[in-house]
Amino acid sequence: MTSTNGGDTQRTGSDITRSLELLWGEGERPTRGPKPGLTLDRIVTEAVRLADAEGLSAVSMRRLSTELGTGTMSLYRYVPGKGELLDLMLDRVNTVSGESQPPPGGWREAVEAYARETLVLHREHPWLLQVNQARPVLGPGSVGGLERTLSGIESMGLTDPELIGVIVMVEGYVTGVARTQLHEVEATKKSGLSDEAFWEAQYPTLERIMNSGRYPHLAGLSDDAFGRDFDHFEFGLQRLLDGLDVLVAGREAENPDTRKA
């Protein structure tokens, strides 16, 4: 996964055992003397707040110690380093979506809800797109979210690898949309140009090129072909769901006696 700002992706911790201990509540206590008022929960909360407000690059042990009003070494009593802290941050934001109950209805409603919630998650925490999550350390938030999603889509009647494939497919689609939307926001901030101003600057050149006859298919598009009123996310999501509908219907036709409720 590439960084949204063109820099290196952020990697999670190398001490897998320690991250798991912290994630599952087996390492809450600091390794040395207590610091009144400072807790692991408070450290993670502040780290997420800082990343949401200023980006992941703003999160450092030194900056966190300043925001929390404590010495940098005090933080290391709770968490070994930024990599392990990032494991905790990822699980924290995933906990929010994992705590709610599956939506009422069938598997299609469950997939749709998962897609929309994932898009909201990336909008609220754009720094997620800067994290290499190819090998995540699973905590209660991530595991709870996966359990919730699986409970909603198990009625599809697919094999277990295929169910995981559905989740991977939907997440990949949503992540792509989220990255494009974030890039649009960043482009506006960095350039100072709105989308309208950006395309207006290109209009005279594009009009001349389209009138040249070299690109008849593009020139023949309607005026609203690239309009912002068209919801590309919704269009893509519904077509993805339609495709899954065909797959599920085919499986039900092949195995009518094993159809799941």
N, C-alpha and C positions, 0 to 999 in steps of 0.2 A: 504494500500500500504506500503510495507516495504522499509526501508532505504537501499541504495546501500552499505553502509559501515557497516551495522549490528547494527547501533544505532537507537535511537528513531526517528519516523517520525516527521517532523516539522508540526505544526498546524498553521492555519491562525488565524486572530484576533477574539477576543471575542466580541468586540464592533461592531456589524454588522451595526448599524445605522451610526456610524462614518466612517466605511469603505465605505459604499455606498455613503455617502456625498463626500468623497475624490475621489472615482472612477468616479462619475458622475459630477465632477466639482463644487459641491456645498460647498466644504470645502477647497478650494485652499488657502485662506488667513490663516496666522498663527493666533493662538488664542491670542497671545500677540505681543508686538512690532516687527516691521519688521527687518529682517537681510539682508542688501544689498547683492545682488548676490546669495542669497540662495533661491531656489524655490522647491516646491514639485517635479516638473519634474526632477530637477537636483538630488535630493535625490534618487528618484527611479532609475534613470539612473545609478547612481554610485553604488547603491545596486545590480542591475542586473550585472553590470560589475564585481563587486567584487565576486559575487556568481559564475559567469561563470569562473573566473580566479582561484579561490581558494576554491570553494565549499560553500555551504550554511552556514556551521558552522563559516565561516569567517565573516559573516554579523552580526554585532552588532551595536547598536546605538553609542557605544564608538568608534568602528573602523571606522564607517562612518563619525563621526565628525572629526576624524583625517584626513581621506582622503579628506574631503571637507574643511578642514582648519577652523573649527568653533567649538564652544563649544557644548558638548553633549546636554545640555538643550535647545539649539537653535533648535535642530531637533524635540524635543517634541512639539514645537510650531506648527509644520506642521503635524506630525503624532504621534498618541498616543503611539505606541510601535512597536516591531518587528512583532507581529502578523498582525496588520493592514498594516504594510509596506509590508509584504509578500503577502497580498491580492493585493496590488498595483503592485508588481513585477510580479505576475502571470498574471494579466490582461495586463501588458505592453508587455510581450513576446507573449501573444496570439493576441495582436493587430496587430503584423506584418503579421501573416497569414490571419487575418480577413479582412485586408484592400484590398487585391487583389480580382479580379473578378473571378467568377466561371469559370472553364475551359470549352472550347467549347466541344460540344458533348452531349451525353446522361448521364444517371445516373451512368453507369459503369465508365465512365471517371471521374465523380465527386467523386465517392467513392475512386477510385484509387489515384486521386490527393490528397484527404484528408489523405489517409494513408501515402503517401510519404511525404507530408508536416509535418505530425505529427512526423514521424521518424526523419526528419531533425531538427524539433524543439527540440526533446529530445537530439539529438547529439550536438546541439549548446548550450543547457542549461541542462546539465546532472543533475543538482540539482533538476529539476522538479520531478525526481523519489524519492526524499526524502520528498516530500510534501504530506500530507494527503489531497486529494482533493475530499473526499467523499461528503463534503457539501460546495461547492465553493460559495463565494460571487461574484455575477455576475456583471461585469462592462462592459463598451462599447466594449472592446476588445473581451471578451468572447462571449458576445451577438452577436456582429458583425460576429464573426467566425461561430457561430451556425446558424445564419441567412443565411450566404453564403452557408454553407453546405446543409442546408435544401432546398434552392432554386435549388441546383443542383440535388437533389435526389427525389424531390417530384413527378417526372414523373414515379417513380416505381409503383405507384398505390397502395401503402400499407396504412394501417391505421396509424394515427398519432403516437400511441404508438410504432408501428412497425418501423416507420422511426427513432424515437429516439433509438429504439433497434439496428438498423443498425449502428448508430453512436457509441453507447456504445460497440458493438461487434468489430467494426474496431479499436476503440481506445484501447480496451483491448488487441487485437492481437498485435498492433504496440507497445504498452507499454511493453509487454512481450519480444518482439524482442529487443527493445531498452535497456531493463534491462540486457539481456544476453550479448549484445554487450558491454555495459558499464562495466559489470563484467569482460569481457575478457581484456579490456584495463586496469582495475584496477589490475587484477591478474598479468599482464605483468609488470606493474610499481612496484608493491610490491615485486614480486619474483625476478625480473631481468631476468626471463627466457622468451624467445619467445615461441610461441605455438609449433614451431617445436622442440625446445630443451626440452620442457615439455613432449611431447609425445615420443621423442627419449629416455628419461630417463626411460619410462615405457615399451619400446618395448621388451627388453629381457624377462621380466616377462609375458607380454601379449602373446608373441609368444609361450612361453612354455605352457601357459594355453590353447591357441587356438589349439595347436597340441595334447592336451590331449584327444580330442574327446568328452569332456563334454558339449561343446557349439557348436554344428554343424551348427546352423543357423548363428551365428556370424562368425564362422570360414569360412563359405561359401560366405561371402560378398566379393564383388569385391574390388580391391585395392583402388578405388576412392570413396568408399561408404561414407567415412568421409572427403573427399577432400574439400578444401577451395574454389575450383572453382565453387561448386554448390551453387546457391543463394537460401538459405532457405527462406529468406524473400519474394522474388519474387514468389517462388513456392507456399508458403502459401497464399499470397495475391491473386494470380490468382485462386486458388481453392476456396477461400472464395467468390470471385466474381462469379465463376461458380455456386456455390450454390445459391447465390442471383438471378442469372439468372433463375434458375429453379423455384424459388419462384415467381418471377415476371411473368414469362411465364404462370405459373399456375393460377395466379390471372387474367391475361388478358384473359385466356381461360374461366374462370368462369364468368367474367363480361366484355365481349367485348364492351358493349355499354358505359361503364364508364371508358374506357381506357384513361389515361391522355396523352397529347401530350408531 
